[in-house]
């Protein structure tokens, strides 16, 4: 009887482990698809996009659908892979599409203006703060294929409202727990089942004083 009991117990543990593994795999697949094909967050800092983005830093959300469908337009804020350093991404504004004539000047060099025609399959990008931006004025037009995403949302990073993020895996779901630094007594928990949001809950944080 003890042997049968141990076997049943091990089966139960094995089933629970498999269930948790499946949930983890779903989460990783969901994260991969979301960040590579739908949208992803990026931390942007520096003076090149003042006053649109903060010098101290902003978290932005960039969607990856528009570049794939060719829906990028003048004035769009985009995340671009640097043509000089493939490991680095730039956040700039599109000021010229293929075939456009762009007139620009670099205040660090002088007041003389230059004019270029954006070649086919390229875009012209510049920072909103032309006095502190390294952009197409320095490395030329950027191939359209280097556009990683179009920015559609900004979250200002304020020290008193930043969140700690935890991942909790349950028997049939996984959830994100967001705990604000400025209000540690309350947490926001987002429950997901595969790629579907099944519940959002605001509750007291465990272990908070």
MORA-V447382 format. One record per pair of residues at least 24 apart in sequence whose ideal C-beta (glycine too) atoms are under 8 Angstrom apart, sorted by the first residue. I is the first residue (numbers start at 1). GAP is how many residues later the second one is. D is the distance in Angstrom with one decimal. If there is no record, write none. Layout:
i:I gap:GAP d:D
i:I gap:GAP d:D
//
This chain:
i:16 gap:155 d:7.0
i:19 gap:152 d:5.9
i:19 gap:153 d:7.0
i:20 gap:149 d:5.7
i:20 gap:151 d:7.4
i:23 gap:146 d:5.5
i:23 gap:147 d:7.4
i:23 gap:149 d:7.1
i:23 gap:150 d:6.8
i:23 gap:151 d:5.4
i:24 gap:145 d:6.2
i:24 gap:150 d:7.3
i:26 gap:148 d:7.6
i:26 gap:168 d:4.9
i:26 gap:169 d:7.7
i:27 gap:140 d:7.7
i:27 gap:142 d:7.7
i:27 gap:147 d:4.9
i:27 gap:165 d:7.5
i:30 gap:162 d:7.4
i:30 gap:164 d:6.7
i:30 gap:165 d:4.7
i:33 gap:162 d:7.6
i:34 gap:161 d:7.9
i:36 gap:28 d:7.0
i:37 gap:27 d:5.8
i:37 gap:28 d:7.7
i:38 gap:25 d:6.7
i:38 gap:26 d:6.3
i:38 gap:27 d:6.9
i:39 gap:24 d:4.4
i:39 gap:25 d:6.5
i:39 gap:110 d:7.1
i:39 gap:113 d:7.7
i:40 gap:24 d:7.2
i:40 gap:109 d:6.9
i:42 gap:37 d:5.9
i:42 gap:47 d:6.9
i:42 gap:49 d:7.2
i:43 gap:114 d:7.7
i:44 gap:47 d:4.8
i:46 gap:86 d:7.8
i:47 gap:82 d:5.6
i:47 gap:85 d:4.2
i:47 gap:86 d:8.0
i:48 gap:43 d:7.9
i:48 gap:44 d:7.5
i:48 gap:79 d:3.7
i:48 gap:80 d:7.6
i:48 gap:81 d:5.6
i:48 gap:84 d:5.5
i:48 gap:85 d:3.8
i:48 gap:86 d:7.1
i:48 gap:87 d:7.5
i:49 gap:28 d:7.8
i:49 gap:42 d:6.0
i:49 gap:43 d:7.4
i:49 gap:44 d:7.7
i:49 gap:78 d:5.4
i:49 gap:79 d:5.1
i:49 gap:80 d:6.5
i:49 gap:84 d:7.6
i:50 gap:78 d:6.5
i:50 gap:79 d:4.3
i:50 gap:82 d:7.4
i:51 gap:77 d:7.0
i:51 gap:78 d:7.7
i:52 gap:25 d:7.1
i:52 gap:41 d:7.8
i:52 gap:76 d:4.9
i:53 gap:38 d:7.0
i:53 gap:75 d:8.0
i:53 gap:101 d:7.1
i:54 gap:102 d:6.2
i:54 gap:103 d:7.5
i:56 gap:101 d:6.9
i:57 gap:100 d:4.9
i:58 gap:96 d:5.3
i:58 gap:97 d:6.7
i:58 gap:98 d:5.7
i:58 gap:99 d:6.1
i:59 gap:95 d:7.5
i:59 gap:96 d:4.4
i:59 gap:98 d:5.8
i:60 gap:31 d:6.9
i:60 gap:91 d:4.9
i:60 gap:93 d:6.7
i:60 gap:94 d:5.1
i:60 gap:95 d:7.3
i:61 gap:90 d:7.1
i:61 gap:91 d:6.1
i:61 gap:92 d:4.1
i:61 gap:93 d:7.7
i:61 gap:94 d:7.6
i:62 gap:86 d:6.7
i:62 gap:87 d:3.1
i:62 gap:88 d:6.2
i:62 gap:89 d:5.1
i:62 gap:90 d:7.2
i:63 gap:86 d:5.8
i:63 gap:87 d:5.7
i:63 gap:89 d:5.5
i:64 gap:84 d:6.9
i:64 gap:85 d:4.8
i:66 gap:83 d:7.8
i:66 gap:84 d:4.5
i:67 gap:77 d:7.7
i:67 gap:80 d:4.5
i:67 gap:81 d:7.2
i:67 gap:82 d:6.4
i:67 gap:83 d:6.5
i:71 gap:79 d:7.8
i:72 gap:25 d:7.8
i:72 gap:51 d:7.1
i:72 gap:72 d:7.6
i:72 gap:75 d:6.3
i:72 gap:78 d:6.3
i:73 gap:24 d:7.6
i:76 gap:74 d:5.3
i:76 gap:75 d:7.7
i:77 gap:73 d:7.1
i:77 gap:74 d:4.1
i:78 gap:47 d:7.0
i:78 gap:69 d:5.3
i:78 gap:70 d:7.6
i:78 gap:71 d:6.8
i:78 gap:72 d:5.5
i:78 gap:73 d:6.7
i:79 gap:68 d:7.5
i:79 gap:69 d:4.5
i:79 gap:70 d:4.7
i:79 gap:71 d:7.9
i:79 gap:72 d:6.6
i:80 gap:45 d:6.1
i:80 gap:62 d:5.8
i:80 gap:66 d:5.3
i:80 gap:67 d:5.5
i:80 gap:68 d:6.4
i:81 gap:65 d:4.4
i:81 gap:66 d:8.0
i:81 gap:67 d:5.8
i:82 gap:64 d:8.0
i:83 gap:56 d:5.5
i:83 gap:57 d:7.9
i:83 gap:59 d:5.8
i:83 gap:60 d:7.4
i:83 gap:63 d:6.3
i:84 gap:55 d:5.9
i:89 gap:59 d:6.2
i:90 gap:35 d:7.4
i:90 gap:45 d:7.5
i:91 gap:60 d:6.8
i:92 gap:33 d:3.8
i:92 gap:34 d:6.1
i:92 gap:35 d:5.5
i:92 gap:41 d:7.3
i:92 gap:43 d:5.5
i:92 gap:44 d:8.0
i:93 gap:32 d:6.6
i:93 gap:33 d:6.1
i:93 gap:34 d:7.1
i:93 gap:35 d:6.1
i:94 gap:29 d:5.3
i:94 gap:30 d:7.1
i:94 gap:31 d:5.8
i:95 gap:29 d:5.5
i:95 gap:30 d:7.0
i:95 gap:31 d:5.2
i:96 gap:27 d:6.6
i:96 gap:28 d:3.3
i:96 gap:40 d:7.9
i:96 gap:45 d:7.7
i:97 gap:26 d:5.9
i:97 gap:27 d:7.8
i:98 gap:24 d:5.8
i:98 gap:25 d:7.2
i:98 gap:46 d:7.7
i:100 gap:24 d:7.0
i:102 gap:34 d:8.0
i:104 gap:33 d:5.4
i:105 gap:32 d:8.0
i:106 gap:24 d:7.9
i:106 gap:31 d:5.2
i:106 gap:32 d:7.5
i:107 gap:24 d:5.4
i:116 gap:24 d:7.9
i:116 gap:25 d:7.4
i:121 gap:24 d:7.8
i:123 gap:24 d:7.1
i:173 gap:25 d:6.6
i:179 gap:26 d:5.6
i:184 gap:24 d:5.1
i:184 gap:25 d:7.7
//
